[in-house]
Amino acid sequence: MNIYTINKTTLIDFPGHLAASVYTGGCNMRCIYCHNAPLVTGVASLETISEDEFFAFLDKRKKILHGVCISGGEPTLSPDLPDFIDRIRSYDLKIKLDTNGTDPNLIKDLINSKKVDMIAMDIKSYPEDYARICGAHVSIEDIKESVRIIMSAPIDYEFRTTVPANCFSTDDMIRIGQWLRGAKAFFLQAFKTSDTCMTPGLKEPSIEEMNSLRSAVLPYIPSASIRGID
């Protein structure tokens, strides 16, 4: 497993759990707002953290941590992800997976084999608008299938859409809401500026814009919430 960063303690990445987060490298998208661009386009120049080092860390923290969040990049691109999860499971820790949903078969397998306790899937936009945001041609049918699998799964999940300023209209959000109608958890995440952002110059949205977009989603997803606005 190619690990590039470890966040040793987080109360945010895995809701309800004191967790560590590991970040894999490589992605099949080029999202305009990606704040981890080096993990997407520059992995060849980054140093990796060995699995031995990561598990040595878990040996020291296993009595404190409740879980591990596996993020990226896109973790499902790593062929050894299931084995990596099994090894973490041996520490009696819960697993949260962050994914863009491009591998529904793997997502289904991980759920059915009870390897994951929670999945967070990024929703880039409504299906017909995906390429504008994700900067790549991906199978929308795979994305839709991942949404269907996750929404019917007997595990915790959340969907989330990152919102740069002036990037989405209320009509865009209505279409996202109609697509994800009835989702258990949906978050509008306020974009945060970063020196490693994929697209320099993007601005952070105002609370007024975030509230307006949330209002457009609420008739379809009553649980819709805002994340990232102080």
Buried (B, 14 or more C-beta within 10 A) or exposed (E): BBBBBBBEEBEEBBBEBEBBBBBBBBBBBBBBBBBBBBBBBEBEEEEBBEBEEBBEBBEEBBEEBEBBBBBBBBBBBBEEBBEBBEBBBEBEBBBBBBBBBBBBEBBBEBBEEEBBBBBBBBBBBBBEBBBEBBBBEBEEEBBBBBBEBBBEBEBBBBBBBBBBBEBBEEEBBBBBBEBBEEBEBBBBBBBEEBEEBBEEEBEBBEEEBBEBBBEBBBEBBEEBBBBBBE
